[in-house]
């Protein structure tokens, strides 16, 4: 396996990476695309959440996406009826 993988990397002019890194990258991208823990578990063949959580990395792009969504929620909240506390204030 190692000889075949190393040769494939050389032939493709790719940097030296571990084969298992492909699984890790694929599952990290899947999680970033919004897959739930259960969906990740099904894709990876894991029977417990601990293994799936390993792939739940925080990436800069994902942090920006979460911030954009929170911003949209906060901006939208100002357009809705105020809460009971806000209505009670003069």
MOUR-V158093 format. One record per run of one state. SS is the DSSP state (h for helix, s for strand, l for the rest). FROM is the first residue (numbers start at 1). TO is the last residue. Records with the same first field share a line. If there is no record, write none. Layout:
# MOUR-V158093
SS: FROM-TO / FROM-TO
This chain:
# MOUR-V158093
l: 1-1 / 12-19 / 33-36 / 45-48 / 54-59 / 78-83 / 89-90
h: 2-11 / 20-32 / 37-44 / 49-53 / 60-77 / 84-88
